[in-house]
Amino acid sequence: MMPNDHNPIILDLFADVMPTTPGEVKQIGEQAFVLRGFALPWLDRLLPALETVLHAAPFRHMVTPGGFTMSVALSSCGALGWTTDRSGYRYTAHDPQTGLPWPAMPAVFRELAQAAARQAHFENFEPDACLINRYVAGARMSLHQDKNERSLIAPIVSMSLGLPAMFQFGGFERSDKSQRIPLFHGDIVVWGGVDRMRYHGVLPLKPGQHPRLGAQRINLTFRCAG
């Protein structure tokens, strides 16, 4: 893996869209923000911890209650992990693939999520679940609400690594018009409070090669689940 996380990411994936300056904060709702490049200074600690988590709980493609296999591969860490099968969506204390507890959330994960939450004006964020999603070319996440969590006010903290993606941030009905927001390596989106129940998703990932993470996008999403 190449060590320079500030290298441009194959820009023709987004035609006329350029990565923005790390440190920029873009407000996308009353209590929703994009923190550009916020995770970049943390990556030398974050990526080895991520590898350890994925060794214990490898990515897998889960099946929705409707019987569809998700295009995005998933894993989790923390006290609770998110899972889906024909019986429904839910959080569990154990990885259904191994029967073991989900890997503990690494300290660097928690520290980064809390720092991002504070930057977005959410104090005292205590995530107990981190969902880890892997996108390859063509993988997508349809518009949805995160509504299986204990708190529907506490923020969602969502970090992007690897290839760029087009994030959709909508309204409170699926049919509401969505903003399309390009996300790049190291960007973090935080939304909560009055914006917590907005629909959101990710358009199909375009093929490409990131200089450090290869032909994939990895998304870490921190939540107060239990």
Biotite code that builds the C-alpha atoms (Angstrom):
import biotite.structure as struc

atoms = struc.array([
    struc.Atom([0.000, 0.000, 0.000], chain_id="A", res_id=1, res_name="MET", atom_name="CA", element="C"),
    struc.Atom([1.269, 3.480, -0.812], chain_id="A", res_id=2, res_name="MET", atom_name="CA", element="C"),
    struc.Atom([1.704, 5.818, 2.174], chain_id="A", res_id=3, res_name="PRO", atom_name="CA", element="C"),
    struc.Atom([0.634, 9.117, 0.586], chain_id="A", res_id=4, res_name="ASN", atom_name="CA", element="C"),
    struc.Atom([-3.044, 9.674, 1.351], chain_id="A", res_id=5, res_name="ASP", atom_name="CA", element="C"),
    struc.Atom([-2.981, 13.144, -0.196], chain_id="A", res_id=6, res_name="HIS", atom_name="CA", element="C"),
    struc.Atom([-2.410, 11.819, -3.725], chain_id="A", res_id=7, res_name="ASN", atom_name="CA", element="C"),
    struc.Atom([-5.231, 12.726, -6.141], chain_id="A", res_id=8, res_name="PRO", atom_name="CA", element="C"),
    struc.Atom([-7.834, 9.982, -6.535], chain_id="A", res_id=9, res_name="ILE", atom_name="CA", element="C"),
    struc.Atom([-8.450, 9.122, -10.176], chain_id="A", res_id=10, res_name="ILE", atom_name="CA", element="C"),
    struc.Atom([-10.346, 12.305, -10.977], chain_id="A", res_id=11, res_name="LEU", atom_name="CA", element="C"),
    struc.Atom([-12.065, 11.172, -14.173], chain_id="A", res_id=12, res_name="ASP", atom_name="CA", element="C"),
    struc.Atom([-14.375, 9.074, -11.993], chain_id="A", res_id=13, res_name="LEU", atom_name="CA", element="C"),
    struc.Atom([-16.236, 12.291, -11.225], chain_id="A", res_id=14, res_name="PHE", atom_name="CA", element="C"),
    struc.Atom([-15.655, 14.257, -14.414], chain_id="A", res_id=15, res_name="ALA", atom_name="CA", element="C"),
    struc.Atom([-15.868, 17.911, -13.300], chain_id="A", res_id=16, res_name="ASP", atom_name="CA", element="C"),
    struc.Atom([-15.685, 17.203, -9.546], chain_id="A", res_id=17, res_name="VAL", atom_name="CA", element="C"),
    struc.Atom([-12.390, 17.814, -7.756], chain_id="A", res_id=18, res_name="MET", atom_name="CA", element="C"),
    struc.Atom([-11.429, 16.717, -4.237], chain_id="A", res_id=19, res_name="PRO", atom_name="CA", element="C"),
    struc.Atom([-11.832, 19.591, -1.824], chain_id="A", res_id=20, res_name="THR", atom_name="CA", element="C"),
    struc.Atom([-9.349, 20.975, 0.658], chain_id="A", res_id=21, res_name="THR", atom_name="CA", element="C"),
    struc.Atom([-8.826, 18.859, 3.804], chain_id="A", res_id=22, res_name="PRO", atom_name="CA", element="C"),
    struc.Atom([-10.224, 20.749, 6.764], chain_id="A", res_id=23, res_name="GLY", atom_name="CA", element="C"),
    struc.Atom([-13.157, 22.236, 4.877], chain_id="A", res_id=24, res_name="GLU", atom_name="CA", element="C"),
    struc.Atom([-16.520, 21.826, 6.618], chain_id="A", res_id=25, res_name="VAL", atom_name="CA", element="C"),
    struc.Atom([-19.601, 21.754, 4.381], chain_id="A", res_id=26, res_name="LYS", atom_name="CA", element="C"),
    struc.Atom([-23.010, 22.057, 5.988], chain_id="A", res_id=27, res_name="GLN", atom_name="CA", element="C"),
    struc.Atom([-25.630, 19.931, 4.219], chain_id="A", res_id=28, res_name="ILE", atom_name="CA", element="C"),
    struc.Atom([-28.480, 20.246, 6.747], chain_id="A", res_id=29, res_name="GLY", atom_name="CA", element="C"),
    struc.Atom([-29.335, 22.032, 9.967], chain_id="A", res_id=30, res_name="GLU", atom_name="CA", element="C"),
    struc.Atom([-27.387, 19.396, 11.933], chain_id="A", res_id=31, res_name="GLN", atom_name="CA", element="C"),
    struc.Atom([-25.536, 17.641, 9.118], chain_id="A", res_id=32, res_name="ALA", atom_name="CA", element="C"),
    struc.Atom([-21.966, 18.262, 7.942], chain_id="A", res_id=33, res_name="PHE", atom_name="CA", element="C"),
    struc.Atom([-19.285, 16.933, 5.609], chain_id="A", res_id=34, res_name="VAL", atom_name="CA", element="C"),
    struc.Atom([-15.820, 17.133, 7.173], chain_id="A", res_id=35, res_name="LEU", atom_name="CA", element="C"),
    struc.Atom([-13.389, 17.067, 4.259], chain_id="A", res_id=36, res_name="ARG", atom_name="CA", element="C"),
    struc.Atom([-10.254, 14.981, 4.820], chain_id="A", res_id=37, res_name="GLY", atom_name="CA", element="C"),
    struc.Atom([-10.911, 14.785, 8.556], chain_id="A", res_id=38, res_name="PHE", atom_name="CA", element="C"),
    struc.Atom([-9.695, 11.177, 8.847], chain_id="A", res_id=39, res_name="ALA", atom_name="CA", element="C"),
    struc.Atom([-6.426, 11.612, 6.899], chain_id="A", res_id=40, res_name="LEU", atom_name="CA", element="C"),
    struc.Atom([-4.177, 12.364, 9.904], chain_id="A", res_id=41, res_name="PRO", atom_name="CA", element="C"),
    struc.Atom([-5.509, 9.252, 11.664], chain_id="A", res_id=42, res_name="TRP", atom_name="CA", element="C"),
    struc.Atom([-4.888, 6.685, 8.929], chain_id="A", res_id=43, res_name="LEU", atom_name="CA", element="C"),
    struc.Atom([-1.524, 5.348, 10.095], chain_id="A", res_id=44, res_name="ASP", atom_name="CA", element="C"),
    struc.Atom([-3.278, 4.193, 13.270], chain_id="A", res_id=45, res_name="ARG", atom_name="CA", element="C"),
    struc.Atom([-6.663, 3.471, 11.744], chain_id="A", res_id=46, res_name="LEU", atom_name="CA", element="C"),
    struc.Atom([-5.774, 1.140, 8.869], chain_id="A", res_id=47, res_name="LEU", atom_name="CA", element="C"),
    struc.Atom([-3.800, -1.445, 10.898], chain_id="A", res_id=48, res_name="PRO", atom_name="CA", element="C"),
    struc.Atom([-6.669, -1.539, 13.408], chain_id="A", res_id=49, res_name="ALA", atom_name="CA", element="C"),
    struc.Atom([-9.125, -2.057, 10.557], chain_id="A", res_id=50, res_name="LEU", atom_name="CA", element="C"),
    struc.Atom([-7.083, -4.988, 9.232], chain_id="A", res_id=51, res_name="GLU", atom_name="CA", element="C"),
    struc.Atom([-7.174, -6.606, 12.683], chain_id="A", res_id=52, res_name="THR", atom_name="CA", element="C"),
    struc.Atom([-10.959, -6.249, 12.903], chain_id="A", res_id=53, res_name="VAL", atom_name="CA", element="C"),
    struc.Atom([-11.488, -7.719, 9.433], chain_id="A", res_id=54, res_name="LEU", atom_name="CA", element="C"),
    struc.Atom([-9.227, -10.660, 10.184], chain_id="A", res_id=55, res_name="HIS", atom_name="CA", element="C"),
    struc.Atom([-11.529, -11.560, 13.088], chain_id="A", res_id=56, res_name="ALA", atom_name="CA", element="C"),
    struc.Atom([-14.791, -10.739, 11.268], chain_id="A", res_id=57, res_name="ALA", atom_name="CA", element="C"),
    struc.Atom([-14.278, -10.909, 7.481], chain_id="A", res_id=58, res_name="PRO", atom_name="CA", element="C"),
    struc.Atom([-16.541, -9.173, 5.005], chain_id="A", res_id=59, res_name="PHE", atom_name="CA", element="C"),
    struc.Atom([-19.615, -11.085, 3.887], chain_id="A", res_id=60, res_name="ARG", atom_name="CA", element="C"),
    struc.Atom([-22.616, -10.406, 1.624], chain_id="A", res_id=61, res_name="HIS", atom_name="CA", element="C"),
    struc.Atom([-25.792, -10.515, 3.691], chain_id="A", res_id=62, res_name="MET", atom_name="CA", element="C"),
    struc.Atom([-29.324, -11.281, 2.508], chain_id="A", res_id=63, res_name="VAL", atom_name="CA", element="C"),
    struc.Atom([-32.168, -8.811, 3.011], chain_id="A", res_id=64, res_name="THR", atom_name="CA", element="C"),
    struc.Atom([-35.571, -9.813, 4.424], chain_id="A", res_id=65, res_name="PRO", atom_name="CA", element="C"),
    struc.Atom([-36.832, -9.744, 0.830], chain_id="A", res_id=66, res_name="GLY", atom_name="CA", element="C"),
    struc.Atom([-34.294, -12.383, -0.165], chain_id="A", res_id=67, res_name="GLY", atom_name="CA", element="C"),
    struc.Atom([-31.900, -10.144, -2.084], chain_id="A", res_id=68, res_name="PHE", atom_name="CA", element="C"),
    struc.Atom([-28.144, -10.492, -1.621], chain_id="A", res_id=69, res_name="THR", atom_name="CA", element="C"),
    struc.Atom([-26.624, -7.091, -0.889], chain_id="A", res_id=70, res_name="MET", atom_name="CA", element="C"),
    struc.Atom([-24.046, -5.786, -3.365], chain_id="A", res_id=71, res_name="SER", atom_name="CA", element="C"),
    struc.Atom([-22.140, -4.208, -0.472], chain_id="A", res_id=72, res_name="VAL", atom_name="CA", element="C"),
    struc.Atom([-20.082, -6.558, 1.726], chain_id="A", res_id=73, res_name="ALA", atom_name="CA", element="C"),
    struc.Atom([-20.379, -5.981, 5.482], chain_id="A", res_id=74, res_name="LEU", atom_name="CA", element="C"),
    struc.Atom([-18.657, -6.505, 8.792], chain_id="A", res_id=75, res_name="SER", atom_name="CA", element="C"),
    struc.Atom([-18.929, -4.860, 12.224], chain_id="A", res_id=76, res_name="SER", atom_name="CA", element="C"),
    struc.Atom([-17.081, -4.194, 15.437], chain_id="A", res_id=77, res_name="CYS", atom_name="CA", element="C"),
    struc.Atom([-18.097, -2.961, 18.862], chain_id="A", res_id=78, res_name="GLY", atom_name="CA", element="C"),
    struc.Atom([-20.539, -4.239, 21.452], chain_id="A", res_id=79, res_name="ALA", atom_name="CA", element="C"),
    struc.Atom([-23.162, -4.662, 18.734], chain_id="A", res_id=80, res_name="LEU", atom_name="CA", element="C"),
    struc.Atom([-22.998, -5.464, 15.046], chain_id="A", res_id=81, res_name="GLY", atom_name="CA", element="C"),
    struc.Atom([-25.602, -4.927, 12.356], chain_id="A", res_id=82, res_name="TRP", atom_name="CA", element="C"),
    struc.Atom([-26.965, -7.926, 10.497], chain_id="A", res_id=83, res_name="THR", atom_name="CA", element="C"),
    struc.Atom([-29.738, -8.845, 8.105], chain_id="A", res_id=84, res_name="THR", atom_name="CA", element="C"),
    struc.Atom([-31.292, -12.084, 6.918], chain_id="A", res_id=85, res_name="ASP", atom_name="CA", element="C"),
    struc.Atom([-34.696, -13.338, 5.868], chain_id="A", res_id=86, res_name="ARG", atom_name="CA", element="C"),
    struc.Atom([-36.027, -12.688, 9.395], chain_id="A", res_id=87, res_name="SER", atom_name="CA", element="C"),
    struc.Atom([-35.209, -8.957, 9.373], chain_id="A", res_id=88, res_name="GLY", atom_name="CA", element="C"),
    struc.Atom([-32.711, -6.193, 10.143], chain_id="A", res_id=89, res_name="TYR", atom_name="CA", element="C"),
    struc.Atom([-31.250, -6.035, 13.651], chain_id="A", res_id=90, res_name="ARG", atom_name="CA", element="C"),
    struc.Atom([-28.228, -5.584, 15.885], chain_id="A", res_id=91, res_name="TYR", atom_name="CA", element="C"),
    struc.Atom([-26.655, -8.592, 17.579], chain_id="A", res_id=92, res_name="THR", atom_name="CA", element="C"),
    struc.Atom([-23.920, -9.025, 20.177], chain_id="A", res_id=93, res_name="ALA", atom_name="CA", element="C"),
    struc.Atom([-22.479, -11.985, 18.264], chain_id="A", res_id=94, res_name="HIS", atom_name="CA", element="C"),
    struc.Atom([-21.314, -12.419, 14.701], chain_id="A", res_id=95, res_name="ASP", atom_name="CA", element="C"),
    struc.Atom([-23.827, -14.846, 13.175], chain_id="A", res_id=96, res_name="PRO", atom_name="CA", element="C"),
    struc.Atom([-21.108, -16.222, 10.892], chain_id="A", res_id=97, res_name="GLN", atom_name="CA", element="C"),
    struc.Atom([-18.826, -17.353, 13.738], chain_id="A", res_id=98, res_name="THR", atom_name="CA", element="C"),
    struc.Atom([-21.048, -17.333, 16.830], chain_id="A", res_id=99, res_name="GLY", atom_name="CA", element="C"),
    struc.Atom([-18.382, -15.229, 18.564], chain_id="A", res_id=100, res_name="LEU", atom_name="CA", element="C"),
    struc.Atom([-18.759, -11.691, 19.905], chain_id="A", res_id=101, res_name="PRO", atom_name="CA", element="C"),
    struc.Atom([-18.032, -9.042, 17.319], chain_id="A", res_id=102, res_name="TRP", atom_name="CA", element="C"),
    struc.Atom([-14.459, -7.720, 17.586], chain_id="A", res_id=103, res_name="PRO", atom_name="CA", element="C"),
    struc.Atom([-14.046, -4.940, 20.119], chain_id="A", res_id=104, res_name="ALA", atom_name="CA", element="C"),
    struc.Atom([-14.079, -1.439, 18.674], chain_id="A", res_id=105, res_name="MET", atom_name="CA", element="C"),
    struc.Atom([-10.447, -0.251, 18.454], chain_id="A", res_id=106, res_name="PRO", atom_name="CA", element="C"),
    struc.Atom([-9.624, 2.798, 20.541], chain_id="A", res_id=107, res_name="ALA", atom_name="CA", element="C"),
    struc.Atom([-8.584, 4.769, 17.453], chain_id="A", res_id=108, res_name="VAL", atom_name="CA", element="C"),
    struc.Atom([-11.997, 4.126, 15.878], chain_id="A", res_id=109, res_name="PHE", atom_name="CA", element="C"),
    struc.Atom([-13.807, 5.502, 18.917], chain_id="A", res_id=110, res_name="ARG", atom_name="CA", element="C"),
    struc.Atom([-11.473, 8.483, 19.297], chain_id="A", res_id=111, res_name="GLU", atom_name="CA", element="C"),
    struc.Atom([-11.841, 9.474, 15.636], chain_id="A", res_id=112, res_name="LEU", atom_name="CA", element="C"),
    struc.Atom([-15.633, 9.105, 15.681], chain_id="A", res_id=113, res_name="ALA", atom_name="CA", element="C"),
    struc.Atom([-15.912, 11.216, 18.818], chain_id="A", res_id=114, res_name="GLN", atom_name="CA", element="C"),
    struc.Atom([-13.585, 13.889, 17.416], chain_id="A", res_id=115, res_name="ALA", atom_name="CA", element="C"),
    struc.Atom([-15.658, 14.096, 14.220], chain_id="A", res_id=116, res_name="ALA", atom_name="CA", element="C"),
    struc.Atom([-18.884, 14.286, 16.230], chain_id="A", res_id=117, res_name="ALA", atom_name="CA", element="C"),
    struc.Atom([-17.504, 17.157, 18.300], chain_id="A", res_id=118, res_name="ARG", atom_name="CA", element="C"),
    struc.Atom([-16.465, 18.990, 15.132], chain_id="A", res_id=119, res_name="GLN", atom_name="CA", element="C"),
    struc.Atom([-20.110, 18.722, 14.020], chain_id="A", res_id=120, res_name="ALA", atom_name="CA", element="C"),
    struc.Atom([-21.329, 20.074, 17.413], chain_id="A", res_id=121, res_name="HIS", atom_name="CA", element="C"),
    struc.Atom([-22.375, 16.725, 18.895], chain_id="A", res_id=122, res_name="PHE", atom_name="CA", element="C"),
    struc.Atom([-20.766, 16.364, 22.309], chain_id="A", res_id=123, res_name="GLU", atom_name="CA", element="C"),
    struc.Atom([-20.631, 13.184, 24.408], chain_id="A", res_id=124, res_name="ASN", atom_name="CA", element="C"),
    struc.Atom([-21.027, 10.802, 21.459], chain_id="A", res_id=125, res_name="PHE", atom_name="CA", element="C"),
    struc.Atom([-20.512, 7.236, 22.726], chain_id="A", res_id=126, res_name="GLU", atom_name="CA", element="C"),
    struc.Atom([-20.751, 4.811, 19.771], chain_id="A", res_id=127, res_name="PRO", atom_name="CA", element="C"),
    struc.Atom([-21.212, 1.151, 20.606], chain_id="A", res_id=128, res_name="ASP", atom_name="CA", element="C"),
    struc.Atom([-21.389, -0.115, 17.011], chain_id="A", res_id=129, res_name="ALA", atom_name="CA", element="C"),
    struc.Atom([-19.267, 0.406, 13.923], chain_id="A", res_id=130, res_name="CYS", atom_name="CA", element="C"),
    struc.Atom([-20.597, -0.952, 10.640], chain_id="A", res_id=131, res_name="LEU", atom_name="CA", element="C"),
    struc.Atom([-17.910, -1.594, 8.038], chain_id="A", res_id=132, res_name="ILE", atom_name="CA", element="C"),
    struc.Atom([-19.034, -1.714, 4.413], chain_id="A", res_id=133, res_name="ASN", atom_name="CA", element="C"),
    struc.Atom([-16.954, -2.561, 1.337], chain_id="A", res_id=134, res_name="ARG", atom_name="CA", element="C"),
    struc.Atom([-18.000, -1.284, -2.080], chain_id="A", res_id=135, res_name="TYR", atom_name="CA", element="C"),
    struc.Atom([-16.499, -2.503, -5.343], chain_id="A", res_id=136, res_name="VAL", atom_name="CA", element="C"),
    struc.Atom([-17.427, -1.298, -8.834], chain_id="A", res_id=137, res_name="ALA", atom_name="CA", element="C"),
    struc.Atom([-21.200, -1.363, -9.255], chain_id="A", res_id=138, res_name="GLY", atom_name="CA", element="C"),
    struc.Atom([-22.017, -1.796, -5.558], chain_id="A", res_id=139, res_name="ALA", atom_name="CA", element="C"),
    struc.Atom([-24.567, 0.635, -4.171], chain_id="A", res_id=140, res_name="ARG", atom_name="CA", element="C"),
    struc.Atom([-26.713, 1.395, -1.144], chain_id="A", res_id=141, res_name="MET", atom_name="CA", element="C"),
    struc.Atom([-30.300, 2.341, -1.893], chain_id="A", res_id=142, res_name="SER", atom_name="CA", element="C"),
    struc.Atom([-31.977, 5.225, -0.094], chain_id="A", res_id=143, res_name="LEU", atom_name="CA", element="C"),
    struc.Atom([-32.830, 4.210, 3.464], chain_id="A", res_id=144, res_name="HIS", atom_name="CA", element="C"),
    struc.Atom([-33.189, 5.478, 7.013], chain_id="A", res_id=145, res_name="GLN", atom_name="CA", element="C"),
    struc.Atom([-31.101, 4.180, 9.923], chain_id="A", res_id=146, res_name="ASP", atom_name="CA", element="C"),
    struc.Atom([-33.852, 3.367, 12.409], chain_id="A", res_id=147, res_name="LYS", atom_name="CA", element="C"),
    struc.Atom([-32.782, 0.251, 14.333], chain_id="A", res_id=148, res_name="ASN", atom_name="CA", element="C"),
    struc.Atom([-30.715, 2.222, 16.839], chain_id="A", res_id=149, res_name="GLU", atom_name="CA", element="C"),
    struc.Atom([-31.504, 3.060, 20.471], chain_id="A", res_id=150, res_name="ARG", atom_name="CA", element="C"),
    struc.Atom([-31.144, 6.789, 19.876], chain_id="A", res_id=151, res_name="SER", atom_name="CA", element="C"),
    struc.Atom([-32.728, 8.441, 16.871], chain_id="A", res_id=152, res_name="LEU", atom_name="CA", element="C"),
    struc.Atom([-31.145, 11.782, 17.826], chain_id="A", res_id=153, res_name="ILE", atom_name="CA", element="C"),
    struc.Atom([-27.508, 10.788, 18.448], chain_id="A", res_id=154, res_name="ALA", atom_name="CA", element="C"),
    struc.Atom([-25.483, 11.303, 15.275], chain_id="A", res_id=155, res_name="PRO", atom_name="CA", element="C"),
    struc.Atom([-24.410, 8.907, 12.598], chain_id="A", res_id=156, res_name="ILE", atom_name="CA", element="C"),
    struc.Atom([-20.682, 9.343, 11.892], chain_id="A", res_id=157, res_name="VAL", atom_name="CA", element="C"),
    struc.Atom([-19.795, 7.933, 8.469], chain_id="A", res_id=158, res_name="SER", atom_name="CA", element="C"),
    struc.Atom([-16.203, 7.791, 7.174], chain_id="A", res_id=159, res_name="MET", atom_name="CA", element="C"),
    struc.Atom([-15.096, 7.164, 3.584], chain_id="A", res_id=160, res_name="SER", atom_name="CA", element="C"),
    struc.Atom([-11.848, 5.418, 2.612], chain_id="A", res_id=161, res_name="LEU", atom_name="CA", element="C"),
    struc.Atom([-10.536, 4.492, -0.828], chain_id="A", res_id=162, res_name="GLY", atom_name="CA", element="C"),
    struc.Atom([-12.369, 5.212, -4.065], chain_id="A", res_id=163, res_name="LEU", atom_name="CA", element="C"),
    struc.Atom([-14.686, 8.224, -4.285], chain_id="A", res_id=164, res_name="PRO", atom_name="CA", element="C"),
    struc.Atom([-18.431, 7.754, -4.056], chain_id="A", res_id=165, res_name="ALA", atom_name="CA", element="C"),
    struc.Atom([-21.520, 9.839, -4.712], chain_id="A", res_id=166, res_name="MET", atom_name="CA", element="C"),
    struc.Atom([-23.490, 10.136, -1.473], chain_id="A", res_id=167, res_name="PHE", atom_name="CA", element="C"),
    struc.Atom([-27.210, 10.863, -1.586], chain_id="A", res_id=168, res_name="GLN", atom_name="CA", element="C"),
    struc.Atom([-28.634, 12.876, 1.302], chain_id="A", res_id=169, res_name="PHE", atom_name="CA", element="C"),
    struc.Atom([-32.386, 13.252, 1.057], chain_id="A", res_id=170, res_name="GLY", atom_name="CA", element="C"),
    struc.Atom([-35.399, 14.284, 3.043], chain_id="A", res_id=171, res_name="GLY", atom_name="CA", element="C"),
    struc.Atom([-37.731, 12.534, 5.443], chain_id="A", res_id=172, res_name="PHE", atom_name="CA", element="C"),
    struc.Atom([-39.641, 10.701, 2.713], chain_id="A", res_id=173, res_name="GLU", atom_name="CA", element="C"),
    struc.Atom([-38.001, 8.362, 0.228], chain_id="A", res_id=174, res_name="ARG", atom_name="CA", element="C"),
    struc.Atom([-39.504, 10.369, -2.625], chain_id="A", res_id=175, res_name="SER", atom_name="CA", element="C"),
    struc.Atom([-37.963, 13.677, -1.470], chain_id="A", res_id=176, res_name="ASP", atom_name="CA", element="C"),
    struc.Atom([-35.263, 15.171, -3.659], chain_id="A", res_id=177, res_name="LYS", atom_name="CA", element="C"),
    struc.Atom([-31.731, 14.184, -2.601], chain_id="A", res_id=178, res_name="SER", atom_name="CA", element="C"),
    struc.Atom([-28.526, 16.170, -2.595], chain_id="A", res_id=179, res_name="GLN", atom_name="CA", element="C"),
    struc.Atom([-25.676, 14.444, -4.416], chain_id="A", res_id=180, res_name="ARG", atom_name="CA", element="C"),
    struc.Atom([-22.438, 14.923, -2.509], chain_id="A", res_id=181, res_name="ILE", atom_name="CA", element="C"),
    struc.Atom([-19.092, 13.521, -3.746], chain_id="A", res_id=182, res_name="PRO", atom_name="CA", element="C"),
    struc.Atom([-17.117, 11.856, -0.959], chain_id="A", res_id=183, res_name="LEU", atom_name="CA", element="C"),
    struc.Atom([-13.378, 11.281, -1.136], chain_id="A", res_id=184, res_name="PHE", atom_name="CA", element="C"),
    struc.Atom([-10.766, 9.343, 0.821], chain_id="A", res_id=185, res_name="HIS", atom_name="CA", element="C"),
    struc.Atom([-10.733, 10.609, 4.410], chain_id="A", res_id=186, res_name="GLY", atom_name="CA", element="C"),
    struc.Atom([-14.021, 12.521, 4.289], chain_id="A", res_id=187, res_name="ASP", atom_name="CA", element="C"),
    struc.Atom([-16.487, 12.097, 7.163], chain_id="A", res_id=188, res_name="ILE", atom_name="CA", element="C"),
    struc.Atom([-20.219, 12.858, 7.104], chain_id="A", res_id=189, res_name="VAL", atom_name="CA", element="C"),
    struc.Atom([-21.966, 13.521, 10.423], chain_id="A", res_id=190, res_name="VAL", atom_name="CA", element="C"),
    struc.Atom([-25.730, 13.919, 10.765], chain_id="A", res_id=191, res_name="TRP", atom_name="CA", element="C"),
    struc.Atom([-27.999, 13.785, 13.799], chain_id="A", res_id=192, res_name="GLY", atom_name="CA", element="C"),
    struc.Atom([-30.574, 15.702, 15.800], chain_id="A", res_id=193, res_name="GLY", atom_name="CA", element="C"),
    struc.Atom([-33.249, 17.141, 13.516], chain_id="A", res_id=194, res_name="VAL", atom_name="CA", element="C"),
    struc.Atom([-31.538, 15.579, 10.472], chain_id="A", res_id=195, res_name="ASP", atom_name="CA", element="C"),
    struc.Atom([-31.083, 12.128, 11.984], chain_id="A", res_id=196, res_name="ARG", atom_name="CA", element="C"),
    struc.Atom([-33.916, 10.416, 10.098], chain_id="A", res_id=197, res_name="MET", atom_name="CA", element="C"),
    struc.Atom([-33.112, 11.715, 6.636], chain_id="A", res_id=198, res_name="ARG", atom_name="CA", element="C"),
    struc.Atom([-32.984, 9.163, 3.829], chain_id="A", res_id=199, res_name="TYR", atom_name="CA", element="C"),
    struc.Atom([-29.498, 8.577, 2.463], chain_id="A", res_id=200, res_name="HIS", atom_name="CA", element="C"),
    struc.Atom([-27.676, 6.210, 0.155], chain_id="A", res_id=201, res_name="GLY", atom_name="CA", element="C"),
    struc.Atom([-24.742, 5.711, -2.211], chain_id="A", res_id=202, res_name="VAL", atom_name="CA", element="C"),
    struc.Atom([-24.954, 5.607, -6.007], chain_id="A", res_id=203, res_name="LEU", atom_name="CA", element="C"),
    struc.Atom([-23.250, 2.671, -7.814], chain_id="A", res_id=204, res_name="PRO", atom_name="CA", element="C"),
    struc.Atom([-19.497, 2.873, -7.298], chain_id="A", res_id=205, res_name="LEU", atom_name="CA", element="C"),
    struc.Atom([-17.506, 3.629, -10.423], chain_id="A", res_id=206, res_name="LYS", atom_name="CA", element="C"),
    struc.Atom([-14.469, 1.462, -11.228], chain_id="A", res_id=207, res_name="PRO", atom_name="CA", element="C"),
    struc.Atom([-11.053, 2.843, -10.372], chain_id="A", res_id=208, res_name="GLY", atom_name="CA", element="C"),
    struc.Atom([-7.863, 2.273, -8.419], chain_id="A", res_id=209, res_name="GLN", atom_name="CA", element="C"),
    struc.Atom([-7.080, 4.125, -5.236], chain_id="A", res_id=210, res_name="HIS", atom_name="CA", element="C"),
    struc.Atom([-3.315, 4.455, -4.577], chain_id="A", res_id=211, res_name="PRO", atom_name="CA", element="C"),
    struc.Atom([-3.571, 3.022, -1.065], chain_id="A", res_id=212, res_name="ARG", atom_name="CA", element="C"),
    struc.Atom([-6.729, 0.885, -0.886], chain_id="A", res_id=213, res_name="LEU", atom_name="CA", element="C"),
    struc.Atom([-6.997, -0.414, -4.433], chain_id="A", res_id=214, res_name="GLY", atom_name="CA", element="C"),
    struc.Atom([-10.239, -1.013, -6.330], chain_id="A", res_id=215, res_name="ALA", atom_name="CA", element="C"),
    struc.Atom([-12.629, -0.500, -3.423], chain_id="A", res_id=216, res_name="GLN", atom_name="CA", element="C"),
    struc.Atom([-14.308, 1.958, -1.112], chain_id="A", res_id=217, res_name="ARG", atom_name="CA", element="C"),
    struc.Atom([-14.569, 1.150, 2.586], chain_id="A", res_id=218, res_name="ILE", atom_name="CA", element="C"),
    struc.Atom([-17.125, 2.971, 4.724], chain_id="A", res_id=219, res_name="ASN", atom_name="CA", element="C"),
    struc.Atom([-17.053, 2.971, 8.535], chain_id="A", res_id=220, res_name="LEU", atom_name="CA", element="C"),
    struc.Atom([-20.307, 4.066, 10.172], chain_id="A", res_id=221, res_name="THR", atom_name="CA", element="C"),
    struc.Atom([-20.459, 4.709, 13.921], chain_id="A", res_id=222, res_name="PHE", atom_name="CA", element="C"),
    struc.Atom([-23.747, 4.567, 15.830], chain_id="A", res_id=223, res_name="ARG", atom_name="CA", element="C"),
    struc.Atom([-25.365, 4.469, 19.262], chain_id="A", res_id=224, res_name="CYS", atom_name="CA", element="C"),
    struc.Atom([-27.181, 1.197, 18.684], chain_id="A", res_id=225, res_name="ALA", atom_name="CA", element="C"),
    struc.Atom([-27.935, -0.462, 21.977], chain_id="A", res_id=226, res_name="GLY", atom_name="CA", element="C"),
])
